[in-house]
Amino acid sequence: MTDDLRFSWELSGSGWATCYISDGSSERKDIVSYCTDALADLLHSVAGLYGPNAVHRFSFDLEPAEIRWVLRGAGSHVDIAIYRFPDMSASFDAPDDDGTLVWSSRQNRTVLTHAVTEAAQSVLRLHGEDGYRAKWVQHPFPAAALKDLRRLHLRDDRCHNQHDVPVA
């Protein structure tokens, strides 16, 4: 486990985002399509780590490949595993192990949530909700999901950063 987690989400074109994660010893970067509500799925899954379910899965469409994230809560820690499948349309019901493990890490839940929250807020500050929708096209900015994740993080993790989002 490291405490050098870095995560970013950057809109990189009409209907595309660059997702980057690094834990100081390894990194993963994917160009994600708008065919799924990817940022919302990420925020909902990380928020789910604050509930009773220990395992949360979501997928990013790389057209045609699938990148499937599996988050396994283990007390105050999260085991993150990212699997790659060659074709999203063919791997929908496939077990995780049918994919290729391309990145994994164990992180403190607080560190993961803080990094994901900061990245989503950065996107909102940069683009605003209207700008996000114009670039992401298919889906609006997941404001409610971000608000819920921020609320859980502040309540349960005692984070001293209030994660305020000033938007013009």
C-alpha positions as a printed Julia matrix, in Angstrom:
168×3 Matrix{Float64}:
   0.0     0.0     0.0
   1.22    3.48   -0.83
   0.0     6.92    0.12
   1.1     8.5    -3.15
  -2.17    8.02   -5.05
  -2.78   10.34   -7.97
  -5.97   10.38  -10.0
  -7.14   12.67  -12.77
 -10.07   12.92  -15.15
  -9.67   15.28  -18.07
 -12.1    15.88  -20.9
  -9.96   15.43  -23.98
 -12.39   16.02  -26.84
 -16.01   15.7   -27.77
 -17.12   12.54  -26.01
 -13.68   11.53  -24.72
 -11.89   11.74  -21.38
  -8.44   10.77  -20.21
  -8.47    8.81  -16.96
  -5.15    8.52  -15.13
  -4.32    6.7   -11.9
  -0.95    6.15  -10.26
   0.15    4.89   -6.88
   3.81    5.85   -7.07
   4.94    2.42   -8.24
   2.68    1.87  -11.26
   0.28    3.88  -13.37
  -2.62    3.41  -15.77
  -3.99    5.79  -18.39
  -7.07    5.18  -20.54
  -8.95    7.22  -23.12
 -12.58    6.73  -22.12
 -15.65    7.1   -24.34
 -18.95    8.78  -23.49
 -20.83    5.56  -24.35
 -21.16    5.04  -20.6
 -21.72    7.64  -17.89
 -18.18    6.91  -16.79
 -17.5     9.68  -14.27
 -20.88    9.15  -12.61
 -20.25    5.39  -12.42
 -16.88    6.03  -10.77
 -18.34    8.46   -8.21
 -21.27    6.13   -7.37
 -18.94    3.15   -6.92
 -16.53    4.99   -4.63
 -19.53    6.29   -2.62
 -20.73    2.69   -2.39
 -17.63    1.86   -0.37
 -19.27    3.73    2.53
 -22.2     1.3     2.56
 -22.66   -2.35    3.43
 -21.58   -3.8     0.06
 -17.89   -4.57   -0.05
 -17.48   -4.96   -3.83
 -18.29   -2.41   -6.52
 -17.74   -2.76  -10.27
 -18.01   -0.32  -13.13
 -16.74   -0.24  -16.68
 -15.33    2.33  -19.05
 -15.91    1.89  -22.76
 -12.74    2.38  -24.8
 -14.52    1.57  -28.08
 -14.33   -1.35  -28.49
 -12.36   -2.47  -25.42
 -13.69   -2.48  -21.88
 -11.8    -1.39  -18.79
 -13.51   -2.82  -15.7
 -12.69   -1.45  -12.28
 -13.32   -3.65   -9.25
 -13.22   -1.94   -5.86
 -13.13   -4.26   -2.83
 -13.57   -2.62    0.53
 -11.5    -4.2     3.27
 -12.02   -2.22    6.47
 -10.51    1.2     5.96
  -8.73    0.04    2.81
  -9.75   -0.57   -0.79
  -8.24   -3.09   -3.15
  -8.43   -1.64   -6.64
  -8.17   -3.99   -9.62
  -8.5    -2.86  -13.24
  -9.16   -5.49  -15.9
  -9.03   -5.05  -19.67
 -11.32   -6.92  -22.04
 -10.85   -6.71  -25.83
 -14.52   -6.07  -26.67
 -17.02   -4.45  -24.33
 -20.02   -5.87  -26.18
 -18.7    -9.42  -25.72
 -17.5    -9.1   -22.11
 -20.61   -7.67  -20.42
 -21.34  -10.78  -18.31
 -17.8   -12.17  -18.3
 -16.18  -12.86  -14.93
 -13.43  -10.44  -13.93
 -10.77  -13.12  -14.32
 -11.63  -13.48  -18.02
 -10.05  -10.07  -18.48
  -6.38   -9.18  -18.18
  -5.39   -7.55  -14.9
  -3.68   -4.33  -16.04
  -3.38   -2.38  -12.77
  -3.91   -2.99   -9.07
  -3.26   -1.24   -5.81
  -4.33   -1.2    -2.17
  -5.27    2.23   -0.87
  -6.77    3.79    2.18
 -10.42    4.56    1.41
  -9.91    8.15    2.56
  -7.01    8.65    0.13
  -8.95    7.14   -2.81
 -12.07    9.17   -2.09
 -10.1    12.37   -1.64
  -8.3    11.88   -4.98
 -11.49   11.03   -6.92
 -13.43   13.91   -5.33
 -10.67   16.4    -6.12
 -10.46   15.22   -9.73
 -14.23   15.51  -10.29
 -14.29   18.95   -8.68
 -11.4    20.03  -10.9
 -13.43   19.05  -13.98
 -16.42   21.0   -12.67
 -14.34   24.09  -11.88
 -12.71   24.01  -15.32
 -15.8    23.36  -17.46
 -18.87   24.06  -15.33
 -21.95   21.9   -15.78
 -22.85   23.38  -19.18
 -19.3    23.05  -20.5
 -19.09   19.46  -19.27
 -22.33   18.56  -21.05
 -21.11   20.26  -24.25
 -17.89   18.21  -24.21
 -19.17   14.9   -22.77
 -22.31   15.1   -24.95
 -24.3    12.04  -23.8
 -24.47   12.72  -20.06
 -24.68   15.74  -17.74
 -22.08   16.4   -15.07
 -22.82   14.02  -12.16
 -23.39   16.81   -9.62
 -25.61   14.76   -7.29
 -23.12   11.86   -7.25
 -20.25   14.24   -6.45
 -22.26   15.92   -3.71
 -23.11   12.54   -2.15
 -19.51   11.31   -2.29
 -18.26   14.57   -0.78
 -20.86   14.29    2.02
 -19.85   10.7     2.87
 -16.14   11.56    2.73
 -16.49   14.55    5.06
 -18.78   12.65    7.44
 -16.87    9.37    7.71
 -13.27   10.25    6.93
 -12.95   13.46    8.91
 -11.22   15.14    5.99
 -10.21   18.71    6.85
 -10.53   19.92    3.25
 -14.15   20.92    2.71
 -13.91   20.23   -1.03
 -15.84   23.37   -1.91
 -16.54   23.83   -5.58
 -16.64   27.49   -6.59
 -18.24   27.68  -10.02
 -18.56   30.91  -11.98
